[in-house]
Amino acid sequence: MKLLLDTHVFLWSLLEPDRLTQKVAERLESPECEVWLSPITSWEVMILAEKGHIELDDEPGRWLNRVFNRIPFRQAPITHQVAIQSRAVRLPHQDPADRFLAATARVYDLTLVTADEHLIASRDCTTLANR
């Protein structure tokens, strides 16, 4: 299974692993699953740190690079097709990060791991709910 991590799931897996359900934690550890990340996650982490919503033990860019050197993952590039699909996603809001993550999951045929009820309910991409 190919898993695209929503930003909060990425952060929880590193900073607050107790917030992950047993099912999600097992999938993230499974050798049968590939973990994928979007550059949108890096962007969101940096914004969250700049606004003081999360606390990291280093400057956000250095923290991300350290994490990326430590954990195996595949990168899901933001392509023109992802951008086009981001406007086709049916969500009750215009949050660009959610739209790009859902579109990325659609384009690359990934399962989006999320606790976001809007993304779970959208049915525009396959999700693994952390609830």
ABEGO torsion letter per residue (X at the ends): XBBBBBAAAAAAAAABAAABBAAAAAAAABAABBBBBBAAAAAAAAAAAAAGABBBABBAAAAAAAAAAABBBBBBBBBAAAAAAAAABBBABABAAAAAAAAAAAAAGBBBBBABAAAAAAGABBBBBBX
